[in-house]
Amino acid sequence: MDEGEGKAPSKIERRIPVYINYNANENFNVWAEAKFCAGGTPEFKGEKFHDDSGSQFAVGARYTF
């Protein structure tokens, strides 16, 4: 496919996922997860990519009655 036919160039994104889960007891669960940014494609076929998401983190807890 030639340039200009509506197909966007592909972007390579590199992330390192980490997931931790802890069951304190049968009713209580705690978890944490992270996606660490490990670089990516800043430019491909003349197109510049800007990804400001960076590393992402989340934590959670659940109590089941």
LUMKE-330576 format. One record per residue (C-alpha): x, z, y. Coordinates in Angstrom, 1 decimal, always signed. Example, Ala and Ser with C-alpha at 12.3 -4.5 7.8 and 13.67 -1.06 7.14 Angstrom:
2
      xx      zz      yy
   +12.3    +7.8    -4.5
   +13.7    +7.1    -1.1
END
This chain:
65
      xx      zz      yy
    +0.0    +0.0    +0.0
    +1.4    -0.9    +3.4
    +1.7    +1.5    +6.3
    -1.4    +1.6    +8.5
    -3.9    +1.1    +5.7
    -5.2    +4.7    +6.0
    -3.1    +6.4    +3.3
    -1.3    +9.5    +4.7
    +2.3   +10.2    +3.4
    +2.7   +13.0    +0.9
    +4.0   +16.4    +1.9
    +6.1   +18.6    -0.3
    +5.4   +22.3    +0.0
    +7.5   +24.9    -1.7
    +6.1   +28.4    -2.2
    +7.0   +31.3    -4.4
    +3.9   +33.2    -5.6
    +4.1   +36.9    -6.5
    +1.1   +38.8    -8.0
    +1.0   +42.6    -8.9
    -1.9   +44.3   -10.5
    -2.2   +48.0   -11.3
    -5.1   +49.7   -13.1
    -4.9   +53.3   -12.0
    -7.7   +54.1   -14.5
   -10.6   +52.3   -16.1
   -12.6   +52.4   -12.8
    -9.9   +51.8   -10.2
    -7.9   +48.6    -9.8
    -5.3   +47.9    -7.0
    -3.5   +44.6    -6.5
    -1.2   +42.8    -4.1
    -0.2   +39.2    -3.8
    +2.1   +37.2    -1.7
    +3.1   +33.5    -1.3
    +6.6   +33.3    +0.2
    +7.4   +30.1    +2.1
   +10.5   +28.4    +0.6
   +10.7   +25.4    +2.8
    +9.0   +22.0    +2.6
    +9.1   +18.5    +3.9
    +9.4   +18.6    +7.7
    +9.4   +14.8    +8.0
    +8.4   +12.0    +5.6
    +8.3    +8.2    +6.4
    +8.5    +9.0   +10.1
    +5.6   +11.4   +10.1
    +6.3   +15.0   +11.2
    +4.6   +17.9    +9.5
    +4.0   +21.2   +11.1
    +3.0   +24.0    +8.8
    +2.6   +27.3   +10.6
    +1.1   +29.2    +7.7
    +4.5   +30.7    +6.7
    +4.5   +33.5    +4.1
    +1.1   +35.0    +3.3
    +0.2   +38.5    +2.0
    -2.9   +40.1    +0.7
    -3.8   +43.5    -0.8
    -7.0   +44.7    -2.4
    -8.6   +47.6    -4.2
   -11.7   +47.8    -6.4
   -13.6   +50.8    -7.7
   -16.2   +50.2   -10.4
   -19.0   +52.9   -10.7
END
